[in-house]
Amino acid sequence: MKNKNQYLSIEKLETFIPGFDQISNGGLPKHRTTLVSGTAGAAKTVFAVQFLVQGILTANEGGIFITFEESPNDIRQNMKSFGWDIQKFEEEGKWQFVDASPQFEEADTVSGTYDLGALLARIEHAIHKIEAKRVSLDSLGAIFSRFTDTAIIRNELFKIAFMLKTLKVTAILTAERINEYGEIARYGVEEFVADNVIILRNILEEEKRRRTMEILKFRGCSHQKGEYPFTIIPNEGIIMIPLSSMELKQKSSDTRIDSGNDELNKMCGGGFFRDSVLLVSGATGTGKTLTVTEFMDGGMKNNERCLLFAFEESKEQLFRNARGWGIDFDSTEQKGILNVICEYPESRSLEDHLVKMKEIIDEFKPNRVAIDSLSALERVSTVRSFREFILGVTSFIKHKEIVGLFTATTPTLLGGTSVTEAHISTITDSIILLRYVEINGEMRRGITVLKMRGSKHDKDIREFTIDDTGMHISKAFRNVSGILVGNPRSLASDEIERMDEMFKA
Amino acid sequence: MAKILLKLYITGQTPRSARAIENLKNIVENELKDEYEMKIIDILENPQLAEDEKILATPTLIKELPPPLRRIIGDLSDSEKVLLGLDITYHKTN
């Protein structure tokens, strides 16, 4: 049965482009040609180059780059920023250019009929010369603008595609398109040349650029559907962010860990779960950063490695705040079990933040991760990329069995929910609300555990105070209702008794 | 007058290659008053030459001497265009 399946399915060639092999269910169809289409600036050339580079670096497979547009020298120069030394690959006999870029200022005179036999011969020669397994052609649009007879060119492209197939190489053709959503490619013939079509998009959404990749068709084999965000990073190139291909298969743990606050532990039924993701939501000044600080402290006391991403305050501020609550960040940081990363949310796009955070988590191997705050990150992104970011972070840290604590700022002082919460409340395992409670002209603070997956928890809204030893949670607000909706009302004491009677059962 | 050096690149013995050679012979014999040298190069036998000259289309006619360098693609069936493209003096036929 297994053998039969092997004959039926088309083999895939792993590209080793990070994340791409996941969304393509294993890579590009082997010995076939794939069209990569995109508007100007959609990173087609980067994709075409990276396909060859990863083949050389990871699988030691030679690559041929046929350039119709930029000169080989320009490409060598431009790709240096990704850390790809094409010249070195050429010297090692792993990379071969076929230079079909325009050589003269004037176009060639045309007299009579012609074909691209010379180009075919050159490609074939180059493939044999270094025994290449991968071929990139960049880009088809340039050849159409140089040779005006589209009928001839179309015919020749079919010949090239056929030749590549007989030579058993896996190829990428790039082509321009005019609109992000519309015709696959400008000349309307490109997609018929290739068996497979991938579309790169560079969409302007709410004044922000967002890159996505979509596999439109893989003839005869499977792939993930829909658009997947990706980002381009110096020294690395294209990095895909596969989201829905992540599975909900993380293990679940019954081990409780210290939240850093004994009373909060009690409210949560004994502490947080070791691999859960928690959301702390509250208005500005309700004590979110304090909760984070205590959460870090709880880990450090047990010699757990703690990682804090701060997007609102500087390291100095955070450390001073911690000292103010009697928590020593300086010495634990020196010991190397605490790592605090402070950055402006605006410093890079959300996709880049995600990639960077994953790298840091991989490197530092923390037991606890906190992000303060998600709302700051939301500011720099669109709704969609924000949701993808949250999903990406949570699934990543859950896979690594790390406990995560995120904060979200509510826009109103009293009650209310934030947009942030709406996106992530179903993803997080536990939600802790911090709220201001106005009673008799006085602002007091309340805390409640709204949800805690897989555990009993305290349903009361308790009052808490903050002093120089941190957060102190005391009794529940017994005579106030309407705190969460932002409209606290004092209840007469006989009313409370009546309510208690009602629920006594 | 300066010697003219013409190189015709073809891919194999196809009807189109034969046509280009025939057309070129006619043009040089009937139209060029200067001395000329004509080389026919089959790319299939030596693809590296096409790589060096960055030739894409065949047939391609390259006038190497005298400068400026000129390239003409096609089977050279339009002799007017060929002569204009070569940018050299020639006898008027009429």
Contacts between the chains, C-beta under 8 A, distances in Angstrom:
chain1	res1	chain2	res2	distance
A	98	B	51	7.1
A	99	B	51	7.7
A	99	B	54	5.6
A	100	B	54	7.1
A	100	B	56	5.4
A	103	B	54	5.1
A	104	B	69	8.0
A	104	B	71	7.1
A	108	B	57	7.5
A	108	B	60	7.5
A	108	B	71	4.6
A	108	B	72	6.5
A	108	B	73	5.0
A	109	B	70	7.4
A	109	B	71	7.2
A	109	B	72	4.5
A	109	B	73	7.3
A	109	B	81	6.1
A	109	B	82	7.5
A	109	B	84	7.3
A	109	B	85	3.2
A	110	B	72	7.5
A	110	B	73	5.6
A	110	B	74	5.1
A	110	B	81	7.6
A	111	B	72	5.6
A	111	B	73	7.6
A	111	B	74	4.3
A	111	B	75	7.5
A	111	B	76	5.2
A	111	B	77	6.4
A	111	B	78	4.4
A	111	B	79	7.8
A	111	B	81	4.3
A	111	B	82	5.0
A	111	B	85	6.8
A	112	B	19	7.7
A	112	B	20	7.6
A	112	B	23	7.5
A	112	B	74	3.6
A	112	B	75	3.7
A	112	B	76	5.7
A	112	B	77	3.7
A	112	B	78	6.1
A	113	B	16	6.6
A	113	B	74	6.0
A	113	B	75	5.5
A	113	B	77	7.7
A	114	B	16	7.7
A	114	B	57	4.5
A	114	B	58	6.4
A	114	B	59	6.5
A	114	B	60	7.8
A	114	B	73	4.8
A	114	B	74	4.7
A	114	B	75	7.0
A	115	B	11	7.6
A	115	B	16	7.2
A	115	B	57	6.8
A	115	B	58	6.3
A	116	B	56	5.7
A	116	B	57	5.6
A	116	B	58	7.6
A	117	B	11	3.3
A	117	B	12	7.5
A	117	B	14	8.0
A	117	B	43	6.9
A	117	B	57	7.7
A	117	B	58	4.1
A	118	B	9	6.3
A	118	B	11	6.1
A	118	B	43	5.1
A	118	B	50	4.6
A	118	B	55	4.3
A	118	B	56	5.7
A	118	B	57	6.3
A	118	B	58	4.6
A	118	B	60	6.7
A	119	B	55	7.9
A	119	B	56	4.5
A	119	B	57	7.4
A	120	B	11	7.7
A	121	B	11	6.0
A	121	B	43	4.8
A	121	B	44	5.7
A	121	B	47	4.5
A	121	B	50	6.0
A	122	B	43	7.9
A	122	B	47	5.6
A	122	B	50	5.3
A	122	B	51	5.2
A	122	B	55	7.9
A	124	B	47	7.2
A	125	B	47	3.5
A	125	B	48	6.8
A	125	B	51	6.9
A	126	B	51	7.6
A	143	B	56	8.0
A	147	B	57	6.9
